[in-house]
Amino acid sequence: MFPFFPSAVCRTVNVHRSLIKEDLIKVFADPTVLQQELDWRVIDNHGRQEESVGSGVQRDILATFWQGISSHFQTYQSNTH
C-alpha cells in the first residue's frame, strides 16, 4: 500500500506486450488510478499471462512505454525536417 493512500484499493492491470502504449494510455486516462495501488500483469503475444510479478514488471512496462513514445517522436521529428 502507498503511505499517502493508506486505504488504497489494489487494482490488477493487464497490459498486453504488443499494445503497451495503448493499454497504458487507457489506464492513466482514468483519474481514479492515482488513488489505487496497481498490480501489473503482462499478457504475452500468445494471450498468456507472463509469470513475472513485482516492481520489475512495472519498470519493464514503463520503460517499454517511454521507449515507444521516444521512438515515435524521433521518427516524427526526422520526417518534418
DADA-V683358 format. One record per backbone hydrogen bond with DSSP energy under -0.5 kcal/mol. NH is the residue of the N-H (numbers start at 1). CO is the residue of the C=O. If there is no record, write none. Layout:
nh & co
NH & CO
NH & CO
This chain:
nh & co
2 & 5
5 & 2
8 & 5
9 & 35
11 & 9
11 & 37
13 & 39
14 & 12
15 & 13
15 & 41
17 & 43
19 & 16
20 & 17
23 & 19
24 & 20
25 & 21
26 & 22
27 & 23
28 & 24
29 & 25
30 & 26
30 & 27
31 & 29
33 & 30
34 & 31
35 & 32
36 & 33
37 & 9
39 & 11
40 & 38
41 & 13
43 & 15
44 & 42
44 & 48
47 & 44
50 & 42
57 & 54
58 & 54
59 & 55
60 & 56
61 & 57
62 & 58
63 & 59
64 & 60
65 & 61
66 & 62
67 & 63
68 & 64
69 & 65
70 & 66
71 & 67
72 & 68
73 & 69
74 & 70
75 & 71
76 & 72
77 & 73
78 & 74
79 & 75
80 & 76
80 & 77
81 & 77
